[in-house]
Amino acid sequence: MAAEHGGGEYKDLVVFLAAAGVVVPLFNRLRISPILGFLAAGVLLGPDGLGRIAGSDGPLAWLTISDQDQIRQLAELGVAFLLFMIGLELSWERLRAMRRLVFGLGLTQVVATSAVLAGAFLLMGRPLVGAVVLGMALALSSTAVVMPVLAEARRLTSPAGRAGFSILLAQDLAVAPILITVTVLAALAQGGGDLDPAVLQTALLTLAPAALGLVLIVALGRLVLRPLLRSVARARSRGQGDEMFVAASLLVVVGAGVAAQAAGLSMSLGALIAGVLLAETEFRREVEVAISPFKGLLLGVFFMGVGISLDLDAVVARPGAVFGLALALIALKAALVFGLARLWGLGGRAAFEAALILGPAGEFAFVILAAGSAEGVLAPADVAVALPAVTIGMFAIPLLAWIGRDVVRRREAANPVDLPPEAMAAPEAQGQVLIVGFGRVGRLIGELLTEHGVGFVAVDSDPAVVSRARRDGLDVHWGDAGRPEFLARCGLDQARAVVVTMDAPGKVDEVVRGVRSLQPDLALIARARDDRHAVRLYELGATDAVPETTEASLQLAENTLVDVGVPMGRVLASIHERRDVFRRAFQAAQPADRRARQARALRPKAAP
């Protein structure tokens, strides 16, 4: 059995995990994008790398990836997970706000680029149908490479990042219609230019299940997703079900993708829709934390798959044609994207950066070219040149993104050019207060913040509390705030302050540690059980710790003094003075450097 599988059934998986364990740390240390490492590893470990000299039984066979179909299936899952995470950052409201860029700039780019490329291939002597199919395939860019590159450089919310995302989203939506068009064009070519009505009817009937499937995914998602995750959340709030929540999150991604495939759509589009549906729920942030490790690993499989698919024999046989097509494609598409972006109101620097990263073709070119080849409308020689040209272009995306960022930073003026307001809202509004725990105390704090015009985002681990708050229109999320990665997803880097109101001392300590590990100087106010707990919280890095017993004593004293006739002004002054005495006593145990850090955190921040 082992020999039959070239070194074991799981040999390819072991090789990939070993490559990931070496590539990512090495490239991070060299400050090079790990994407390039995975691409290079794919070339090295594929059939045209070590596989060429390893044979099927030699010792080097254990260091090569032989089952490309298995890698391709895992890679498709990686793209689906990426689109799902993108969907989580959206909502129907945000999509409506982006409609001008998605359905304006994005669809214009798809149509215009397809037409120009088809015209170029016609001038090169290709038949009309083949030229159109080549144009549509190469007009699309790589969501799977561009989005991680932008995220790694923290450019997703930049003007170029938002415009690039809008165009990529429009391209993803266009894949299914393009595949239908390929079928229709193939029938047209076979009919000698006369399209049989029966063929057109068949194509339209093929599109109908896709549209129906899209409607059903949205409808079922709205009905099923929230109750499913709420039931798992209830189990987890009782101390069970951590792994159940991860399993439920994976089910949502894979299930939506498989449902979309069954309807004739791409798996990635189904995952994107599921993400958009979940973006409106209280489970959005916790799902992001659960899915993120799988997304990163499976995207690594995708990048290695791209490297493995590079046909070095085709490159060696016709290097001028392959590299010439890759360079011409990048130049032509970049020029078109730049011109269209400027036409739709994007600033020059942002348009330039977006044009560079969208110039190369993307992963959907493989799908469309394969469909055109199967339908007999593309010559094998054209496909043999186009596929390696697409792969080489994808290799160039990290470099092109770096060039774009460098040029933009060098030319950035005092007043940066930004997108129109309707383009896309930032993931979280800046300058909000993060409230951890939204029971009676947290809700009261939220009400007072709202009274004074200060926005807030809240988190709680009780799904019933979160559901009630969201029914009242409040921005409250469900999840475990004791994990730093969850706090980061809740916009901790944009927060003006964090208030921890939970009544579980151990959990409060955990949250304070997590906040301080990510934001050493952020104002952090925490609820303490008693004086000793307050001292411990100050030692952990709290800016201010409020012990329940002390505050209850001060409140009782205040009410007593007022009731016996002491003037309110003197009472308030006395209470504030005594509170300061307690605070100084609690803080006295801290090292000097920590006290200095707390003083910095207490300084008022300018409103963003």
C-alpha positions as CSV (number, residue, x, y, z in Angstrom):
1,M,0.0,0.0,0.0
2,A,2.8,2.4,0.9
3,A,4.6,1.9,-2.4
4,E,1.3,2.3,-4.2
5,H,1.0,5.8,-2.8
6,G,4.6,6.8,-3.4
7,G,5.7,6.7,0.2
8,G,2.4,6.5,2.2
9,E,-1.1,7.8,1.9
10,Y,-0.3,10.9,4.0
11,K,3.2,11.6,2.6
12,D,2.2,14.7,0.6
13,L,0.5,16.1,3.8
14,V,3.7,15.5,5.8
15,V,5.8,17.2,3.1
16,F,3.5,20.2,3.1
17,L,3.5,20.5,6.9
18,A,7.3,20.2,7.0
19,A,7.6,22.9,4.3
20,A,5.2,25.2,6.2
21,G,7.2,24.7,9.4
22,V,10.4,25.7,7.7
23,V,9.2,28.3,5.2
24,V,7.1,30.6,7.3
25,P,9.7,31.1,10.2
26,L,12.6,31.4,7.7
27,F,10.8,34.0,5.5
28,N,9.6,35.9,8.5
29,R,13.1,36.1,9.8
30,L,14.3,37.3,6.4
31,R,11.4,39.8,6.3
32,I,10.1,38.3,3.0
33,S,6.5,37.5,2.4
34,P,5.8,33.8,3.3
35,I,3.6,33.7,0.2
36,L,6.8,33.8,-1.9
37,G,8.1,31.0,0.2
38,F,5.1,28.7,-0.4
39,L,5.2,29.5,-4.1
40,A,8.9,28.6,-4.2
41,A,8.4,25.5,-2.1
42,G,5.7,24.4,-4.6
43,V,8.1,24.7,-7.5
44,L,10.9,22.9,-5.6
45,L,8.8,20.0,-4.3
46,G,6.6,19.6,-7.4
47,P,7.0,17.3,-10.3
48,D,9.2,19.7,-12.2
49,G,11.5,20.3,-9.2
50,L,12.8,17.5,-7.0
51,G,10.2,15.2,-8.6
52,R,12.1,15.3,-11.9
53,I,15.2,13.7,-10.3
54,A,13.6,11.7,-7.5
55,G,11.7,9.1,-9.5
56,S,8.9,7.1,-7.9
57,D,10.9,4.9,-5.5
58,G,14.0,6.8,-4.6
59,P,14.7,8.5,-1.2
60,L,14.0,11.9,-2.7
61,A,10.4,10.7,-3.4
62,W,9.7,11.3,0.3
63,L,10.5,15.0,-0.2
64,T,8.2,15.6,-3.2
65,I,4.5,16.1,-3.7
66,S,3.1,13.6,-6.1
67,D,-0.7,13.9,-5.8
68,Q,-1.5,17.3,-7.3
69,D,-5.3,16.6,-7.3
70,Q,-5.3,16.2,-3.5
71,I,-3.4,19.5,-3.1
72,R,-5.8,21.2,-5.6
73,Q,-8.8,20.2,-3.5
74,L,-7.2,21.5,-0.3
75,A,-6.2,24.7,-2.1
76,E,-9.8,25.3,-3.2
77,L,-10.8,25.1,0.5
78,G,-8.1,27.7,1.3
79,V,-9.6,30.2,-1.2
80,A,-13.0,29.5,0.3
81,F,-11.8,30.2,3.8
82,L,-10.2,33.4,2.6
83,L,-13.4,34.6,1.0
84,F,-15.3,33.6,4.1
85,M,-13.1,35.8,6.3
86,I,-13.5,38.7,3.8
87,G,-17.3,38.2,4.1
88,L,-17.1,38.5,7.9
89,E,-15.7,42.0,7.4
90,L,-18.7,42.9,5.3
91,S,-22.5,43.2,5.9
92,W,-25.4,44.0,3.6
93,E,-25.2,47.6,4.7
94,R,-21.6,47.8,3.9
95,L,-22.1,46.2,0.6
96,R,-24.7,48.7,-0.2
97,A,-22.3,51.4,0.7
98,M,-19.7,49.9,-1.6
99,R,-22.1,49.3,-4.6
100,R,-20.6,52.2,-6.6
101,L,-17.1,50.6,-6.6
102,V,-18.2,47.0,-6.8
103,F,-20.9,47.3,-9.4
104,G,-19.5,50.4,-11.0
105,L,-15.7,50.2,-11.1
106,G,-15.5,46.4,-10.6
107,L,-17.9,45.3,-13.3
108,T,-16.6,48.0,-15.7
109,Q,-13.1,46.6,-15.2
110,V,-14.2,43.1,-15.9
111,V,-16.0,44.1,-19.1
112,A,-13.5,46.6,-20.4
113,T,-10.4,44.4,-19.7
114,S,-12.1,41.3,-21.3
115,A,-12.9,43.4,-24.4
116,V,-9.4,44.9,-24.8
117,L,-7.7,41.6,-24.2
118,A,-10.0,39.8,-26.6
119,G,-9.2,42.5,-29.2
120,A,-5.5,42.0,-28.7
121,F,-5.8,38.3,-29.2
122,L,-7.8,38.9,-32.3
123,L,-5.0,41.1,-33.7
124,M,-2.6,38.2,-32.9
125,G,-4.7,36.0,-35.3
126,R,-6.7,34.0,-32.8
127,P,-10.3,33.0,-33.8
128,L,-13.1,35.2,-32.3
129,V,-14.4,32.7,-29.8
130,G,-11.0,31.7,-28.5
131,A,-9.9,35.3,-28.2
132,V,-13.0,36.2,-26.1
133,V,-12.5,33.2,-23.8
134,L,-8.8,34.1,-23.4
135,G,-9.7,37.7,-22.7
136,M,-12.3,36.8,-20.0
137,A,-10.0,34.3,-18.3
138,L,-7.0,36.7,-18.1
139,A,-9.1,39.7,-17.2
140,L,-9.6,38.3,-13.6
141,S,-7.0,38.9,-10.9
142,S,-6.0,36.8,-7.9
143,T,-8.1,37.2,-4.8
144,A,-6.2,34.5,-3.1
145,V,-2.8,36.2,-3.4
146,V,-3.8,39.9,-3.4
147,M,-5.9,39.9,-0.2
148,P,-3.2,38.1,2.0
149,V,-0.5,40.4,0.6
150,L,-2.6,43.5,1.4
151,A,-3.5,42.1,4.9
152,E,0.1,41.3,5.6
153,A,1.1,44.9,4.7
154,R,-2.0,46.3,6.7
155,R,-3.2,47.9,3.5
156,L,-6.7,46.4,3.4
157,T,-8.4,49.6,4.7
158,S,-6.2,51.9,2.6
159,P,-7.8,53.6,-0.5
160,A,-5.9,51.2,-2.8
161,G,-6.9,48.2,-0.6
162,R,-10.6,49.1,-0.6
163,A,-10.7,49.7,-4.4
164,G,-8.7,46.5,-5.0
165,F,-11.1,44.5,-2.8
166,S,-14.2,46.0,-4.6
167,I,-12.8,45.0,-8.0
168,L,-11.9,41.5,-6.8
169,L,-15.4,41.1,-5.4
170,A,-16.9,42.0,-8.7
171,Q,-14.6,39.6,-10.4
172,D,-15.7,36.7,-8.1
173,L,-19.3,37.5,-8.8
174,A,-18.6,37.4,-12.5
175,V,-17.0,33.9,-12.6
176,A,-20.3,32.0,-12.9
177,P,-21.7,34.2,-15.8
178,I,-18.3,33.9,-17.5
179,L,-18.4,30.1,-17.4
180,I,-21.9,30.2,-18.8
181,T,-20.7,32.5,-21.6
182,V,-17.9,30.0,-22.4
183,T,-20.6,27.3,-22.9
184,V,-22.7,29.5,-25.1
185,L,-19.6,30.6,-27.2
186,A,-18.6,27.0,-27.7
187,A,-22.0,26.1,-29.0
188,L,-21.8,29.2,-31.3
189,A,-18.5,28.1,-32.6
190,Q,-19.7,24.5,-33.2
191,G,-22.8,25.8,-35.0
192,G,-20.7,27.8,-37.5
193,G,-21.8,31.1,-36.2
194,D,-25.5,30.2,-35.8
195,L,-26.6,29.7,-32.3
196,D,-29.1,26.9,-31.9
197,P,-32.0,28.1,-29.7
198,A,-31.9,24.8,-27.9
199,V,-28.3,25.4,-26.9
200,L,-29.2,28.9,-25.6
201,Q,-32.1,27.5,-23.7
202,T,-29.8,24.9,-22.1
203,A,-27.3,27.6,-21.1
204,L,-30.0,29.7,-19.5
205,L,-31.4,26.6,-17.7
206,T,-27.8,26.0,-16.4
207,L,-27.8,29.6,-15.0
208,A,-31.2,29.2,-13.4
209,P,-30.1,26.7,-10.7
210,A,-27.2,29.0,-9.9
211,A,-29.5,31.9,-9.3
212,L,-31.9,29.7,-7.3
213,G,-29.1,28.3,-5.3
214,L,-27.9,31.8,-4.5
215,V,-31.3,32.7,-3.2
216,L,-31.6,29.5,-1.2
217,I,-28.2,29.9,0.4
218,V,-29.1,33.4,1.6
219,A,-32.5,32.4,2.8
220,L,-31.4,29.3,4.7
221,G,-28.4,31.1,6.0
222,R,-30.6,33.8,7.6
223,L,-32.9,31.1,9.1
224,V,-30.3,28.5,10.3
225,L,-26.9,30.2,11.0
226,R,-27.8,32.2,14.1
227,P,-29.8,29.4,15.9
228,L,-27.1,26.9,15.1
229,L,-24.3,29.0,16.6
230,R,-26.5,30.1,19.5
231,S,-27.1,26.5,20.6
232,V,-23.3,25.8,20.5
233,A,-22.6,29.0,22.3
234,R,-25.0,28.0,25.1
235,A,-23.1,24.8,25.5
236,R,-19.8,26.6,25.6
237,S,-21.0,29.1,28.2
238,R,-21.7,26.2,30.5
239,G,-18.0,25.2,30.2
240,Q,-18.4,22.8,27.3
241,G,-18.2,22.8,23.6
242,D,-15.0,24.7,22.6
243,E,-14.3,22.1,19.9
244,M,-18.0,22.1,19.0
245,F,-17.8,25.8,18.1
246,V,-14.8,25.2,15.9
247,A,-16.6,22.3,14.3
248,A,-19.7,24.5,13.7
249,S,-17.7,27.2,12.2
250,L,-16.0,24.8,9.8
251,L,-19.4,23.4,8.9
252,V,-20.6,26.8,8.0
253,V,-17.7,27.5,5.6
254,V,-17.5,24.1,4.0
255,G,-21.3,23.6,3.9
256,A,-21.9,26.9,2.2
257,G,-19.1,26.2,-0.3
258,V,-20.4,22.7,-1.2
259,A,-24.0,24.1,-1.5
260,A,-22.7,26.8,-3.9
261,Q,-20.9,24.1,-6.0
262,A,-24.0,22.0,-6.2
263,A,-25.8,25.0,-7.6
264,G,-23.2,25.6,-10.3
265,L,-21.4,28.5,-8.5
266,S,-17.8,28.6,-7.1
267,M,-17.1,27.3,-3.6
268,S,-15.5,30.6,-2.7
269,L,-18.6,32.6,-3.6
270,G,-20.7,30.4,-1.3
271,A,-18.2,30.9,1.5
272,L,-18.3,34.6,0.9
273,I,-22.1,34.7,1.2
274,A,-21.9,32.7,4.4
275,G,-19.4,35.2,5.8
276,V,-21.6,38.2,4.9
277,L,-24.5,36.5,6.6
278,L,-22.5,35.9,9.8
279,A,-21.1,39.4,9.8
280,E,-24.6,40.6,11.0
281,T,-24.6,38.3,14.0
282,E,-23.1,38.5,17.5
283,F,-20.8,35.5,16.7
284,R,-18.8,37.2,14.0
285,R,-15.6,37.9,16.1
286,E,-15.5,34.5,17.7
287,V,-15.9,32.7,14.4
288,E,-13.0,34.8,13.0
289,V,-10.8,33.5,15.8
290,A,-11.9,29.9,15.3
291,I,-11.4,29.9,11.5
292,S,-8.2,32.0,11.2
293,P,-5.6,29.1,11.7
294,F,-7.4,26.9,9.2
295,K,-7.5,29.8,6.7
296,G,-3.7,30.4,7.0
297,L,-2.7,26.8,6.6
298,L,-5.0,26.1,3.7
299,L,-4.0,29.2,1.9
300,G,-0.4,27.9,2.2
301,V,-1.6,24.8,0.4
302,F,-3.1,27.0,-2.3
303,F,0.2,28.9,-2.9
304,M,2.1,25.6,-3.0
305,G,-0.4,24.4,-5.5
306,V,0.3,27.4,-7.7
307,G,4.0,26.7,-7.5
308,I,3.4,23.0,-8.3
309,S,1.3,23.9,-11.3
310,L,4.1,25.9,-13.0
311,D,5.0,23.9,-16.1
312,L,8.8,24.5,-16.4
313,D,8.9,22.4,-19.6
314,A,6.5,24.9,-21.3
315,V,8.6,27.8,-19.9
316,V,11.8,26.4,-21.3
317,A,10.2,25.5,-24.6
318,R,8.8,29.0,-25.3
319,P,10.4,31.4,-22.8
320,G,9.8,34.5,-24.9
321,A,6.1,33.8,-25.4
322,V,5.5,32.9,-21.7
323,F,7.4,35.8,-20.2
324,G,6.2,38.2,-22.9
325,L,2.6,37.3,-22.3
326,A,3.0,37.7,-18.5
327,L,4.7,41.1,-18.8
328,A,2.3,42.4,-21.5
329,L,-0.7,41.2,-19.5
330,I,0.5,43.0,-16.3
331,A,1.2,46.2,-18.2
332,L,-2.0,46.3,-20.2
333,K,-4.3,45.4,-17.2
334,A,-2.5,47.8,-14.9
335,A,-3.0,50.6,-17.4
336,L,-6.7,49.8,-17.8
337,V,-7.3,49.5,-14.0
338,F,-5.4,52.8,-13.4
339,G,-7.5,54.6,-16.0
340,L,-10.8,53.2,-14.8
341,A,-10.0,53.9,-11.2
342,R,-9.2,57.5,-12.0
343,L,-12.4,57.7,-14.0
344,W,-14.4,56.5,-11.0
345,G,-12.9,59.1,-8.7
346,L,-9.9,57.3,-7.1
347,G,-6.8,59.4,-6.4
348,G,-3.7,59.0,-8.5
349,R,-1.5,57.3,-5.9
350,A,-4.2,54.8,-4.8
351,A,-5.1,54.1,-8.4
352,F,-1.5,53.3,-9.2
353,E,-1.1,50.9,-6.2
354,A,-4.4,49.1,-7.0
355,A,-3.4,48.8,-10.7
356,L,-0.1,47.1,-9.9
357,I,-1.5,44.5,-7.6
358,L,-4.5,43.7,-10.0
359,G,-2.3,43.5,-13.1
360,P,-1.5,39.8,-13.0
361,A,-4.1,37.2,-13.8
362,G,-5.5,35.0,-11.0
363,E,-6.6,31.6,-10.0
364,F,-9.9,31.6,-11.8
365,A,-8.0,31.8,-15.1
366,F,-7.1,28.1,-14.5
367,V,-10.8,27.3,-14.2
368,I,-11.9,29.3,-17.3
369,L,-9.0,28.1,-19.5
370,A,-9.8,24.5,-18.5
371,A,-13.4,25.0,-19.4
372,G,-12.5,26.6,-22.7
373,S,-10.1,23.7,-23.5
374,A,-12.7,21.1,-22.6
375,E,-15.2,22.8,-24.9
376,G,-12.7,22.8,-27.7
377,V,-12.6,26.6,-28.2
378,L,-9.0,27.1,-27.1
379,A,-5.9,25.7,-29.0
380,P,-3.7,23.5,-26.8
381,A,-0.7,25.7,-27.7
382,D,-2.4,28.8,-26.4
383,V,-3.3,27.1,-23.1
384,A,0.2,25.8,-22.8
385,V,1.5,29.4,-22.9
386,A,-1.3,31.1,-20.9
387,L,-1.1,28.8,-17.9
388,P,2.6,29.4,-17.0
389,A,2.2,33.1,-17.8
390,V,-0.6,33.3,-15.2
391,T,1.5,31.4,-12.7
392,I,4.5,33.7,-13.2
393,G,2.2,36.7,-12.8
394,M,0.9,35.4,-9.5
395,F,4.5,35.0,-8.4
396,A,5.1,38.7,-9.1
397,I,2.2,40.0,-7.0
398,P,4.1,40.4,-3.7
399,L,6.9,42.3,-5.5
400,L,4.4,44.5,-7.4
401,A,2.6,45.3,-4.1
402,W,5.9,46.3,-2.5
403,I,6.7,48.6,-5.4
404,G,3.3,50.2,-5.3
405,R,3.5,50.8,-1.5
406,D,7.0,52.2,-1.8
407,V,6.0,54.6,-4.6
408,V,2.9,55.8,-2.7
409,R,4.8,56.4,0.5
410,R,7.5,58.4,-1.3
411,R,4.9,60.6,-3.0
412,E,2.5,60.9,-0.1
413,A,1.6,64.5,0.5
414,A,0.4,66.3,3.6
415,N,-3.3,65.8,2.5
416,P,-3.7,62.1,1.5
417,V,-6.1,61.3,-1.2
418,D,-8.9,59.0,0.0
419,L,-11.9,57.2,-1.4
420,P,-15.3,58.8,-1.5
421,P,-17.2,58.3,1.8
422,E,-19.5,55.7,0.3
423,A,-16.7,53.4,-0.7
424,M,-16.3,51.3,2.4
425,A,-16.5,52.0,6.1
426,A,-13.5,51.1,8.3
427,P,-13.9,47.7,10.0
428,E,-14.6,49.4,13.3
429,A,-15.3,53.0,14.2
430,Q,-12.2,54.6,15.7
431,G,-12.1,56.0,19.3
432,Q,-14.7,53.7,20.8
433,V,-14.6,52.2,24.4
434,L,-14.5,48.4,24.6
435,I,-16.7,47.1,27.4
436,V,-15.9,43.5,28.5
437,G,-18.9,42.1,30.2
438,F,-22.3,43.5,29.5
439,G,-24.4,42.5,32.4
440,R,-26.1,45.1,34.7
441,V,-22.8,47.0,35.3
442,G,-21.6,46.9,31.7
443,R,-25.0,48.0,30.4
444,L,-25.1,51.0,32.8
445,I,-21.6,52.1,31.7
446,G,-22.7,51.8,28.1
447,E,-25.8,54.0,28.7
448,L,-23.7,56.7,30.4
449,L,-21.1,56.6,27.6
450,T,-23.9,57.1,25.1
451,E,-25.3,60.0,27.1
452,H,-22.0,61.7,26.8
453,G,-21.6,61.0,23.1
454,V,-18.9,58.3,23.5
455,G,-19.3,55.2,21.3
456,F,-18.7,51.7,22.6
457,V,-18.4,48.1,21.5
458,A,-19.2,45.4,24.1
459,V,-18.4,41.7,24.5
460,D,-20.0,39.0,26.7
461,S,-19.7,35.3,27.1
462,D,-23.4,34.8,27.8
463,P,-25.4,34.3,24.6
464,A,-28.7,35.4,26.2
465,V,-27.2,38.7,27.4
466,V,-25.8,39.3,23.9
467,S,-29.0,38.5,22.2
468,R,-31.0,40.9,24.4
469,A,-28.5,43.7,23.8
470,R,-28.5,43.2,20.0
471,R,-32.3,43.3,20.0
472,D,-31.9,46.7,21.5
473,G,-29.7,47.7,18.6
474,L,-26.4,47.7,20.6
475,D,-23.1,46.6,19.1
476,V,-22.4,43.6,21.3
477,H,-20.4,40.5,20.4
478,W,-20.3,37.0,21.9
479,G,-16.9,35.4,22.7
480,D,-14.1,34.7,25.1
481,A,-12.4,38.0,25.9
482,G,-9.7,36.2,27.8
483,R,-8.0,35.4,24.5
484,P,-5.8,38.2,23.1
485,E,-6.6,37.2,19.5
486,F,-10.3,37.8,20.2
487,L,-9.7,41.2,21.8
488,A,-7.6,42.1,18.7
489,R,-10.5,41.2,16.5
490,C,-12.8,43.5,18.5
491,G,-10.8,46.5,17.5
492,L,-8.6,46.8,20.5
493,D,-5.9,48.8,18.6
494,Q,-8.5,51.5,17.8
495,A,-10.1,51.7,21.3
496,R,-9.8,54.7,23.5
497,A,-10.2,52.7,26.7
498,V,-11.2,49.2,28.0
499,V,-13.6,48.6,30.8
500,V,-13.7,45.2,32.4
501,T,-16.9,44.7,34.4
502,M,-17.1,40.9,34.9
503,D,-17.7,39.6,38.4
504,A,-15.3,36.6,38.0
505,P,-11.9,37.6,39.4
506,G,-9.9,35.0,37.6
507,K,-11.5,36.0,34.3
508,V,-10.9,39.7,35.0
509,D,-7.2,38.9,35.5
510,E,-7.1,37.0,32.2
511,V,-8.6,39.9,30.3
512,V,-6.2,42.4,31.9
513,R,-3.2,40.3,31.0
514,G,-4.5,39.9,27.4
515,V,-5.1,43.7,27.0
516,R,-1.7,44.5,28.3
517,S,0.0,42.0,26.1
518,L,-1.4,43.9,23.1
519,Q,-1.7,47.5,24.2
520,P,0.8,48.4,27.1
521,D,-0.4,52.0,27.3
522,L,-4.1,51.8,26.8
523,A,-6.4,53.1,29.6
524,L,-7.7,50.0,31.3
525,I,-10.3,50.2,34.1
526,A,-11.2,46.9,35.8
527,R,-13.8,45.8,38.4
528,A,-12.1,44.2,41.5
529,R,-13.7,41.8,44.0
530,D,-12.0,43.4,47.0
531,D,-8.9,45.3,48.1
532,R,-6.4,42.4,47.5
533,H,-7.9,41.8,44.1
534,A,-7.5,45.5,43.3
535,V,-3.8,45.4,44.2
536,R,-3.3,42.3,42.0
537,L,-5.0,44.1,39.1
538,Y,-2.7,47.1,39.4
539,E,0.3,44.7,39.4
540,L,-1.1,43.1,36.2
541,G,-1.2,46.5,34.5
542,A,-4.7,48.0,35.2
543,T,-4.8,51.7,34.9
544,D,-7.6,51.8,37.5
545,A,-9.1,49.0,39.6
546,V,-12.4,49.6,41.3
547,P,-13.0,47.2,44.3
548,E,-16.7,46.4,45.0
549,T,-16.3,46.4,48.8
550,T,-14.6,49.8,48.9
551,E,-17.0,51.4,46.5
552,A,-20.0,50.1,48.4
553,S,-18.5,51.5,51.7
554,L,-17.9,54.9,50.1
555,Q,-21.5,54.9,48.7
556,L,-22.9,54.0,52.1
557,A,-20.9,56.7,53.7
558,E,-21.9,59.3,51.1
559,N,-25.6,58.6,51.6
560,T,-25.3,58.6,55.4
561,L,-23.5,62.0,55.5
562,V,-26.1,63.5,53.1
563,D,-29.0,62.1,55.2
564,V,-27.7,63.5,58.4
565,G,-27.4,67.0,56.9
566,V,-23.8,67.5,55.8
567,P,-23.7,69.7,52.7
568,M,-23.4,67.8,49.4
569,G,-20.3,69.7,48.3
570,R,-18.3,68.7,51.4
571,V,-19.5,65.1,51.2
572,L,-18.4,64.7,47.5
573,A,-15.0,66.3,48.2
574,S,-14.5,64.0,51.2
575,I,-15.5,60.9,49.2
576,H,-13.2,61.8,46.3
577,E,-10.4,62.4,48.7
578,R,-10.8,59.1,50.4
579,R,-11.1,57.3,47.0
580,D,-7.8,58.8,46.0
581,V,-6.2,57.6,49.3
582,F,-7.4,54.0,48.5
583,R,-6.1,54.2,44.9
584,R,-2.7,55.4,46.0
585,A,-2.5,52.6,48.5
586,F,-3.4,50.0,45.9
587,Q,-0.8,51.4,43.5
588,A,2.0,51.6,46.0
589,A,3.0,47.9,45.4
590,Q,3.7,48.5,41.7
591,P,7.2,48.9,40.3
592,A,8.2,52.5,39.3
593,D,8.2,51.7,35.6
594,R,4.6,50.3,35.7
595,R,3.4,53.4,37.6
596,A,4.9,55.6,34.9
597,R,3.1,53.5,32.2
598,Q,-0.2,53.9,34.1
599,A,0.3,57.6,34.3
600,R,0.8,57.7,30.5
601,A,-2.4,55.7,30.0
602,L,-4.4,58.1,32.1
603,R,-3.5,61.1,30.0
604,P,-6.4,62.1,27.8
605,K,-6.1,61.1,24.1
606,A,-7.0,63.4,21.3
607,A,-10.2,62.4,19.5
608,P,-9.3,60.7,16.2
